[in-house]
Amino acid sequence: MSNQLRMERKVASRRHRVTAAGLLSTAAVLLMGSADAFVTNSHRVQPISLHSLQTVPTRLTMSAVADDQTKATKFRPNPVVVSAEAEALSHSDTTMKLTPSYELFQMLTEEEGGEIPPTTSGNALRDGSVLKNEKEDSLAGLQISSFVGCGGKTKIETLPDPFKMVEKELQPFSDSIKELVSSDQPILSMAAKHFFEKRHGKRFRPTIVQLVAKAVAASTPEQIIADDGESFSNEALNGHDASHFEKIGGVAGWQWSGASKVEINAENHQGSEAWRRQAQLGQIVEMIHVASLIHDDVLDEAETRRGGEAVHKLYSNKVAVLAGDYLLARASVLLARLENTAVVQIMATALESLVAGEIMQLKSPPESYLEMESYLRKSYYKTASLICYACRSTALLGGHAYGSTVATACEEFGFHLGLAYQIQDDILDFTAAASVLGKPALADMDLGLSTAPILYAAQEYPHLRPLVMRRFKKKGDKQTALEALYKSDTAMDKAKALALFHAQRAVDAILRLPQSEARDSLVRLTHAVITRKK
């Protein structure tokens, strides 16, 4: 047996072990839910008609195949984590069946072959004026390209600083999260606490959760109207079982369920029970993220992470895998304690998406390596899914129903922000030094992965296509690809334009919420994502 074959089998074995660990953690989450899923808030606002909604069935599986009614398009990768039969057995009439975000929101511009997804319960309510109550919005119609760094002249400093806005709330974050992941096993405890102990990173995801929590507090949960014209106040919906919800508006019951039973607004949000749970969700999201980093570093045999040694280099592969599993297990327990079954299912799906991303990276057919849509879908699974599901969950914990305008805007914002973040990350892989990034430069190419800059270069230089499909395995492949990329006049600009497209879509989504400092700071955060240098 050749050394290369031994190495490939060794890496595959590691991948399957970590994937299995992730799936076990997901299963644990699903078993820990609490029965508060069908509770909504008692506020009343302007009614919103649901007559135009299409009741298209949705799926929780990570299948990229659209509903049977949807016309089949070009080749699409299909990283199914569980079989359709197994998935069907896990559902009942009262369980949430989520549609993946990439089937709700647009991934590519029409010029690049992107398609506008069909309307379903997850993306139907996207009216930009319904939450404003006719109040003037100074950022209405904002184009992020008008700011310095994105082609414009306006200084981004005119908007509130997102990190300063939640600085005091996140100050005790590292200490409290270290307590939450403490273990009686010293080595496991030290490995699990590694990133929190050193206070690495900007706490990007917890910052998003805290800011979204503040932004949604400014919106009053919506009221609904049934198909027969009967008005249902949120008070009337409290206490009814699933069968009652399924009759409302002809839409599946989950369309108007999932909201935690809370009564908050911008004035009483700080220090409330909803605020506490939203803050805990931020900690959970960071635990899941850090666990995925620890596992990824084992799979990729990375030397460094966030400017320091990777956990598996400090300890061992076994300890690192166990530390990641332990963080996922703790996150699962804390997630159940939020006492919102809908949030448990949404965040469990985020965990499943992380596994789907790894499977897609490992098992996709060579033809898919050349497709921008396949690259974006993998980016969704590995990066954007956790962010967008955390944003929608934050809205639910704030009293907003799953299918509401507020919750939809939050998920759409997180989806596009996450993709913009990953595309910018992939651009920096070619333009920033390892000392600035805090991790090895050109790491993706070393793993045989092609990201947006290389894919655009391959469109311009067809001789790169075979190199991409064989994952740069032959001697000189990487050098040839890099030379073509740096010679190209358009590849890097197209990648930056794609990041800008998603940043603008993120801004469009979040601007549907009523104006507040927190909402406006999320616009500035989006700008920071696509202008950062590390």
ABEGO torsion letter per residue (X at the ends): XBAAAAAAAAAAAAAAAAAAAAAAAAAAAAAABBBAAABBBABBBBBBBAAABBBBBBBABABABBBAABBBBBBBBBBBABBAAAAAAABBAABBBBBBAAAABBABBAAAGBBBBBBBAAAABABAAAAAGGBBBAABGBBAAABBGAGBABBAAABBBAAAAAAAAAAAAAAAAAAAABBABAAAAAAAAAAAAAGBEAGAAAAAAAAAAAAAAABBBBBBBBAAGBBBBAAAABGBBAAAAAABGGBBAAAABGBBBBBBBAAAABGBAAAAAAAAAAAAAAAAAAAAAAAAAAAAGBABBGGBBBAAAABBAAAAAAAAAAAAAAAAAAAAAAGBAAAAAAAAAAAAAAAAAAAAAAABBAAAAABAAAAAAAAAAAAAAAAAAAAAAAAAAAGBBAABAAAAAAAAAAAAAAAAAAAAAAAAAAABBAAAAGBBBGAAAAAGBBBAAAAAAAAABAAAAAAAAAGGABBGAAAAAAAAAAABAAAAAAAAAAAAAAAAAAAAAAAABBBBAAAAAAAAAAAAAAABAX
